[in-house]
Amino acid sequence: MIKMDGGVVIVTGSSSGSGAATARMLSERGTNVVINYSRSVEKAESVAHSCASFKGDVILQQGDVSRDEDCCALAQAAMDQWGRIDGLVNNAGTTQFCAHHDLDGLSADDFQKIYAVNTIGAYQMIRAVAPHMKTVGKGAVVNVSSVAGVYGIGSSLAYIGSKAALNAMTSAMARALGPTLKINAVCPGYIESGWHRKAIGEEATDRMVAHIKKATPLQAVNTPEDIAETVVWLLESAPNITGELFTVDAGMGLLRGGVPAKG
């Protein structure tokens, strides 16, 4: 558990989707938040504006987490503004859509670009904040992963591999950095945030959503707020829990792979 009212949390990739929802939820609790964006400054400013009526303060910090110097700058921005870091949400992520059977559809560069953000970026961010968390005396990290890394389904083999690596790294770093830091991962299923609609189109997305709602035990799909609630719970509560993966998928895992590989 970390200090929420007056505490400081960095949320990477927080200009939209689950990251934005997490930033708003934290700010509403009185947490000071670093809102991070790589390109979409207008969206990041909109998230900051939506937090204006809440108790917590926010600052905007541009940065690409695949660049170690940007990760260090994110940590330094929090320290310069508030003098402490209590929590980190590694939400920044990227992918490339490619059918799993299309072995010529991905290059080594594609893998490296996806791993650089999804896996190495999370590692670099933890490395950047860990000394400051140790100064505070404790800290909490939540890696936003995916069921792709658990069930072997997803937008591409590179994405699946990057999230599986992030899951393994979550366990290893939780063991290595305890007891000061607790590190867990949230593994969402499909999230209705508009991202898939832009990537694969309205019709394909509608078919996928309809199938998920029909097939899963809870007959539901995630909203960004659903993921944010789990992330915030792991930050502010969840005592004596570290190194764990929390799937948020309406029971998709109970289907044993019976959902199309589109997540």
C-alpha positions as CSV (number, residue, x, y, z in Angstrom):
1,M,0.0,0.0,0.0
2,I,1.2,3.5,-0.8
3,K,0.2,7.0,0.2
4,M,-2.6,8.1,-2.1
5,D,-3.7,11.5,-0.7
6,G,-0.7,13.6,-1.4
7,G,1.3,10.8,-2.9
8,V,3.0,10.8,-6.3
9,V,2.3,8.3,-9.1
10,I,3.7,8.3,-12.7
11,V,1.4,6.8,-15.3
12,T,3.0,6.2,-18.6
13,G,1.0,6.3,-21.8
14,S,-1.8,8.2,-20.0
15,S,-3.1,10.5,-22.7
16,S,-5.9,8.0,-23.5
17,G,-7.6,4.7,-22.7
18,S,-6.8,2.9,-19.5
19,G,-3.9,5.2,-18.7
20,A,-6.1,8.3,-18.8
21,A,-8.7,6.6,-16.7
22,T,-6.1,5.6,-14.2
23,A,-4.7,9.2,-14.0
24,R,-8.2,10.6,-13.4
25,M,-9.0,8.0,-10.8
26,L,-5.8,8.7,-8.9
27,S,-6.3,12.4,-9.1
28,E,-9.8,12.1,-7.7
29,R,-8.2,10.4,-4.7
30,G,-5.9,13.3,-4.1
31,T,-2.8,11.7,-5.7
32,N,-0.4,13.9,-7.6
33,V,0.1,12.4,-11.1
34,V,2.6,12.6,-13.9
35,I,0.6,12.3,-17.1
36,N,2.9,11.0,-19.8
37,Y,2.4,11.1,-23.6
38,S,4.7,10.3,-26.5
39,R,3.0,12.3,-29.3
40,S,-0.5,13.3,-28.4
41,V,0.0,16.5,-26.4
42,E,-3.6,17.6,-27.1
43,K,-5.1,14.4,-25.6
44,A,-2.8,14.6,-22.6
45,E,-3.9,18.2,-22.0
46,S,-7.5,17.0,-22.2
47,V,-6.8,14.4,-19.5
48,A,-5.1,17.1,-17.3
49,H,-8.1,19.4,-17.8
50,S,-10.5,16.6,-16.8
51,C,-8.5,16.3,-13.5
52,A,-8.6,20.0,-12.7
53,S,-11.6,19.7,-10.4
54,F,-10.0,16.9,-8.4
55,K,-7.8,17.3,-5.3
56,G,-4.7,15.8,-6.8
57,D,-2.3,17.9,-8.9
58,V,-1.0,16.8,-12.4
59,I,1.9,17.7,-14.6
60,L,2.5,16.7,-18.2
61,Q,5.7,15.1,-19.3
62,Q,6.5,14.1,-22.9
63,G,8.5,10.9,-23.2
64,D,9.0,7.7,-25.2
65,V,9.6,4.9,-22.7
66,S,11.7,3.0,-25.2
67,R,14.4,5.8,-24.6
68,D,16.1,5.4,-21.3
69,E,16.8,9.1,-21.1
70,D,13.1,9.8,-21.4
71,C,12.4,7.4,-18.5
72,C,14.9,9.2,-16.3
73,A,13.3,12.5,-17.3
74,L,9.9,11.3,-16.2
75,A,11.2,10.3,-12.8
76,Q,13.1,13.6,-12.5
77,A,10.0,15.6,-13.4
78,A,8.1,14.0,-10.5
79,M,11.0,14.7,-8.1
80,D,11.4,18.3,-9.3
81,Q,7.7,18.9,-8.8
82,W,6.9,17.0,-5.6
83,G,10.2,15.6,-4.2
84,R,9.0,12.0,-4.0
85,I,7.7,9.1,-6.0
86,D,5.3,6.5,-4.5
87,G,3.9,4.6,-7.4
88,L,4.4,3.8,-11.1
89,V,1.9,2.5,-13.6
90,N,3.7,1.1,-16.7
91,N,0.8,1.5,-19.1
92,A,2.5,2.6,-22.3
93,G,2.3,0.0,-25.0
94,T,2.4,-0.6,-28.7
95,T,1.7,-3.4,-31.2
96,Q,1.5,-4.3,-34.9
97,F,-1.4,-6.4,-36.2
98,C,-0.2,-9.5,-38.0
99,A,-1.9,-12.9,-38.4
100,H,0.0,-15.5,-36.4
101,H,0.4,-17.9,-39.4
102,D,2.0,-15.1,-41.4
103,L,5.6,-15.7,-40.5
104,D,6.8,-13.2,-43.1
105,G,4.6,-10.5,-41.7
106,L,7.0,-9.5,-38.9
107,S,10.6,-8.5,-39.1
108,A,13.3,-8.4,-36.4
109,D,12.8,-4.7,-36.3
110,D,9.1,-5.1,-35.6
111,F,9.9,-7.3,-32.7
112,Q,12.5,-4.9,-31.4
113,K,10.2,-1.9,-31.6
114,I,7.4,-3.7,-29.8
115,Y,9.7,-5.1,-27.1
116,A,11.4,-1.7,-26.7
117,V,8.1,-0.1,-25.5
118,N,6.2,-3.0,-23.9
119,T,9.0,-4.8,-22.1
120,I,12.2,-2.8,-22.0
121,G,10.3,0.5,-21.4
122,A,8.7,-1.0,-18.3
123,Y,12.1,-2.2,-17.0
124,Q,13.7,1.2,-17.6
125,M,10.9,3.0,-15.8
126,I,11.2,0.7,-12.8
127,R,15.0,1.3,-12.8
128,A,14.4,5.1,-12.9
129,V,12.0,5.3,-10.0
130,A,13.3,2.6,-7.7
131,P,15.9,4.7,-5.9
132,H,13.3,7.4,-5.2
133,M,10.8,4.9,-3.9
134,K,13.5,3.4,-1.6
135,T,14.1,6.9,-0.2
136,V,10.4,7.1,0.6
137,G,10.6,3.7,2.2
138,K,8.2,1.8,0.0
139,G,6.6,1.9,-3.4
140,A,4.2,0.1,-5.7
141,V,4.5,-0.7,-9.4
142,V,1.7,-2.0,-11.6
143,N,2.6,-3.2,-15.1
144,V,-0.3,-3.1,-17.5
145,S,0.2,-6.3,-19.5
146,S,-2.3,-8.3,-21.4
147,V,-4.0,-11.7,-21.6
148,A,-1.9,-12.1,-24.7
149,G,1.0,-13.0,-22.6
150,V,-1.0,-15.5,-20.6
151,Y,-3.1,-17.3,-23.2
152,G,-0.9,-16.8,-26.3
153,I,-3.6,-14.8,-28.2
154,G,-3.3,-11.3,-29.4
155,S,-2.6,-8.9,-32.2
156,S,0.7,-10.4,-33.3
157,L,3.3,-12.9,-32.2
158,A,5.6,-10.0,-31.3
159,Y,3.0,-8.5,-29.0
160,I,2.3,-11.8,-27.3
161,G,6.0,-12.3,-26.7
162,S,6.5,-8.8,-25.3
163,K,3.7,-9.2,-22.8
164,A,4.8,-12.7,-21.8
165,A,8.2,-11.3,-21.1
166,L,6.7,-8.5,-19.1
167,N,4.8,-11.0,-17.0
168,A,7.9,-13.0,-16.3
169,M,9.8,-9.8,-15.5
170,T,7.0,-8.8,-13.1
171,S,7.6,-11.9,-11.0
172,A,11.4,-11.7,-11.2
173,M,11.6,-8.0,-10.2
174,A,9.0,-8.4,-7.4
175,R,11.4,-11.0,-5.9
176,A,14.5,-8.9,-6.5
177,L,13.2,-5.5,-5.3
178,G,11.1,-6.5,-2.2
179,P,10.4,-5.7,0.5
180,T,10.6,-2.0,-0.4
181,L,8.8,-2.3,-3.8
182,K,5.8,-4.5,-4.6
183,I,5.3,-5.2,-8.3
184,N,2.3,-6.7,-9.9
185,A,0.7,-6.9,-13.3
186,V,-2.8,-6.4,-14.6
187,C,-3.6,-8.5,-17.7
188,P,-6.7,-7.1,-19.5
189,G,-8.7,-8.8,-22.1
190,Y,-10.3,-6.7,-24.8
191,I,-10.8,-3.1,-23.8
192,E,-13.5,-1.0,-25.5
193,S,-11.4,2.2,-25.9
194,G,-11.6,2.8,-29.6
195,W,-8.1,1.6,-30.3
196,H,-9.1,-1.7,-32.0
197,R,-11.7,0.1,-34.1
198,K,-9.0,2.3,-35.6
199,A,-6.7,-0.7,-36.1
200,I,-9.0,-3.3,-37.5
201,G,-12.1,-1.5,-38.4
202,E,-15.7,-1.2,-37.1
203,E,-17.1,-4.4,-38.5
204,A,-14.3,-6.7,-37.3
205,T,-14.4,-5.0,-33.9
206,D,-18.2,-5.4,-33.6
207,R,-17.9,-9.1,-34.4
208,M,-15.2,-9.6,-31.9
209,V,-17.1,-7.7,-29.1
210,A,-20.3,-9.6,-29.9
211,H,-18.4,-13.0,-29.7
212,I,-16.8,-12.0,-26.4
213,K,-20.0,-10.9,-24.8
214,K,-21.8,-14.1,-25.9
215,A,-19.0,-16.5,-24.9
216,T,-17.5,-15.2,-21.7
217,P,-19.1,-16.1,-18.3
218,L,-19.7,-12.5,-17.4
219,Q,-20.8,-11.6,-20.9
220,A,-18.9,-8.3,-20.8
221,V,-16.0,-6.4,-22.2
222,N,-13.7,-4.1,-20.3
223,T,-13.9,-0.4,-20.2
224,P,-10.8,1.7,-19.4
225,E,-12.3,2.4,-16.0
226,D,-12.5,-1.3,-15.3
227,I,-8.8,-1.6,-15.7
228,A,-8.1,1.6,-13.8
229,E,-10.0,0.2,-10.8
230,T,-7.8,-2.8,-10.6
231,V,-4.6,-0.8,-11.1
232,V,-5.6,1.7,-8.4
233,W,-6.6,-1.2,-6.0
234,L,-3.1,-2.7,-6.4
235,L,-1.5,0.7,-5.7
236,E,-3.6,1.8,-2.7
237,S,-4.5,-1.6,-1.1
238,A,-3.7,-5.2,-1.9
239,P,-1.5,-5.7,1.2
240,N,1.1,-8.5,1.0
241,I,0.5,-9.1,-2.7
242,T,3.5,-8.9,-5.1
243,G,4.7,-10.7,-8.2
244,E,1.1,-11.6,-9.2
245,L,-0.7,-11.4,-12.6
246,F,-4.3,-10.3,-12.4
247,T,-6.4,-11.2,-15.5
248,V,-9.4,-8.9,-16.1
249,D,-11.2,-10.6,-18.9
250,A,-14.8,-11.4,-17.9
251,G,-13.7,-15.1,-17.5
252,M,-12.1,-15.4,-21.0
253,G,-9.5,-17.7,-19.5
254,L,-12.2,-20.2,-18.6
255,L,-12.8,-20.7,-22.3
256,R,-9.3,-22.2,-22.8
257,G,-8.6,-20.2,-25.9
258,G,-12.1,-20.1,-27.4
259,V,-11.9,-16.4,-28.3
260,P,-10.6,-15.2,-31.6
261,A,-6.9,-14.1,-31.5
262,K,-7.7,-10.4,-31.8
263,G,-7.1,-9.1,-28.2
